[in-house]
Amino acid sequence: MKFIFVSLAIFLMLVCGCAKQSIREEDKPLLLTVEELAPYGLSLDNYRQYEVFRRNIYADGAIEIEYEFDPPDDSGINLYLSVAASFEPTEGDAKLAYLTERKGTTQGAKLGGVTVTESKEFFTYGDESFFAFLMGEKGPGGNLFITRTGTKVYVVLMGGVYFDNQDDWAELITPKLQYLESYNP
């Protein structure tokens, strides 16, 4: 009986699971972090305890490298930042991942009471991209950026802070995207 459960667990891992790996130092420059927001007026003390880095390898060969900053509500920090760089096996897979991120994130935001306002002129990059302002009851409160270049997809979701200056955004994100283009995970 134990053999059946072990076999089933391995099978499920191969079909739909992922293997978690430690993030590598060469992965970190891909990811926009809270620390890099300091030149734009955001400075936090003791923030590292709320950072999580992940590296996942999926059964289909896709690799996703993630950063998340998600302090608890009682921390007094009104900021959320999620960044992911994914490396898909084929361009078709990357197109599907891009579309899934775009549709899933915008629908999730709407369900949370956030209006997603696309700005096609604000910033474009790669084969296809999407930039939006996340609008709450009090106005802009975050940004969503998704881009795909070949088999690579890059996603930034931030709340509690937002960029409305195109030059600042380009200065912040372009080095990450250039690193992504040449990066081989």
C-alpha positions in Angstrom: 0.0 0.0 0.0 2.8 2.4 0.8 4.3 1.8 -2.6 1.1 2.9 -4.3 1.0 6.2 -2.3 4.6 6.9 -3.0 4.1 6.1 -6.7 1.0 8.3 -6.8 2.9 11.2 -5.2 5.7 10.9 -7.7 3.3 10.7 -10.6 1.4 13.8 -9.4 4.7 15.7 -8.9 5.7 14.9 -12.5 2.3 15.8 -14.0 1.4 19.0 -12.2 4.0 19.8 -9.6 7.2 21.8 -9.3 10.5 21.4 -7.6 11.6 24.2 -5.4 15.3 25.2 -5.5 17.3 27.8 -3.6 17.5 31.1 -5.5 21.0 31.7 -7.0 22.9 34.9 -6.7 22.8 35.3 -10.4 19.0 35.1 -10.3 18.6 38.1 -8.0 19.5 40.9 -10.5 16.4 39.8 -12.5 14.1 40.8 -9.8 13.0 44.3 -8.8 13.1 44.6 -5.0 11.9 47.0 -2.4 15.5 48.2 -1.9 15.6 49.5 -5.5 12.6 51.7 -4.8 14.5 53.9 -2.4 15.8 56.4 -5.0 12.1 57.1 -5.9 11.1 58.1 -2.4 10.4 54.8 -0.6 12.6 54.0 2.3 11.9 51.3 4.8 13.6 50.0 7.9 13.7 46.3 8.8 12.0 45.3 5.5 14.1 42.2 4.7 12.0 40.0 7.1 9.1 40.4 4.7 11.0 39.5 1.5 10.7 36.0 -0.1 12.8 34.8 -3.0 11.7 31.6 -4.8 13.0 29.5 -7.7 10.6 26.9 -9.1 11.2 24.3 -11.8 8.0 22.9 -13.3 7.4 19.4 -14.8 7.2 20.9 -18.3 10.7 22.4 -18.0 9.6 26.0 -17.2 11.5 27.9 -14.6 10.1 30.7 -12.6 12.1 33.0 -10.4 10.1 35.1 -8.0 10.4 37.9 -5.4 7.6 38.9 -3.1 7.4 41.6 -0.5 4.2 41.1 1.6 4.3 42.6 5.1 1.5 41.7 7.5 -1.3 44.3 7.8 -0.2 45.2 11.3 3.3 46.1 10.3 2.4 49.6 9.3 4.0 49.1 5.9 1.5 49.8 3.1 3.3 48.2 0.2 3.1 45.0 -1.8 5.5 44.0 -4.5 5.5 40.8 -6.5 7.9 40.2 -9.3 8.3 37.0 -11.4 10.6 36.1 -14.3 9.5 32.9 -16.1 11.4 31.0 -18.7 9.1 28.8 -20.8 10.0 25.8 -22.9 8.5 27.2 -26.1 7.3 30.6 -27.5 3.8 29.2 -27.5 4.0 28.4 -23.8 5.3 31.9 -23.2 2.4 33.5 -25.1 0.0 31.4 -23.0 1.8 32.4 -19.7 1.7 36.0 -20.7 -2.0 35.9 -21.5 -2.7 33.9 -18.3 -0.8 36.5 -16.2 -2.5 39.4 -17.9 -6.1 38.0 -17.7 -5.7 36.4 -14.3 -4.1 39.4 -12.6 -6.5 41.9 -14.0 -9.5 39.8 -13.1 -8.1 39.1 -9.6 -7.6 42.9 -9.1 -11.2 43.6 -10.2 -12.5 41.0 -7.8 -10.6 42.8 -5.1 -12.4 46.1 -6.0 -9.4 47.5 -7.9 -9.9 49.1 -11.3 -7.2 48.2 -13.8 -6.6 51.1 -16.2 -4.3 50.1 -19.1 -1.9 52.7 -20.5 -0.6 51.5 -23.9 1.7 54.5 -24.3 3.3 54.5 -20.8 5.9 51.8 -21.4 6.3 49.0 -23.9 8.9 46.3 -24.1 9.5 43.1 -25.9 7.2 41.2 -28.3 4.1 42.2 -26.3 3.6 44.1 -23.1 0.9 45.5 -20.8 1.2 48.4 -18.4 -1.6 49.5 -16.1 -2.4 51.7 -13.2 -4.3 50.1 -10.3 -7.0 52.5 -9.2 -8.6 52.3 -5.8 -11.1 54.4 -4.0 -8.6 57.2 -3.5 -7.0 57.1 -7.0 -3.9 55.4 -8.2 -2.5 52.9 -5.8 -0.2 50.6 -7.8 1.0 49.4 -11.1 0.9 46.2 -13.1 3.5 45.5 -15.8 3.7 42.3 -17.9 6.0 41.7 -20.8 7.0 38.8 -23.0 10.2 38.5 -25.1 10.4 35.2 -26.9 10.1 32.5 -24.3 10.6 34.8 -21.3 7.8 36.5 -19.4 8.3 39.2 -16.8 5.6 40.4 -14.3 5.6 43.3 -11.8 2.7 43.9 -9.5 3.0 46.6 -6.9 0.5 48.2 -4.6 0.8 50.9 -2.0 3.2 52.8 -4.3 2.9 53.6 -8.0 4.9 55.1 -10.9 3.2 57.7 -13.0 6.4 59.1 -14.5 7.5 57.2 -17.6 11.1 58.2 -17.3 11.4 57.0 -13.7 9.7 53.7 -14.6 11.9 53.1 -17.7 15.0 53.9 -15.6 13.9 51.4 -12.9 12.8 48.5 -15.0 14.8 48.6 -18.2 18.0 47.2 -16.7 16.0 44.3 -15.3 14.5 43.6 -18.7 17.9 43.8 -20.4 19.4 41.4 -17.9 16.4 39.1 -18.6 17.0 39.1 -22.3 20.5 37.7 -21.9 19.9 35.5 -18.9 19.9 31.8 -19.2 18.5 30.1 -16.1 
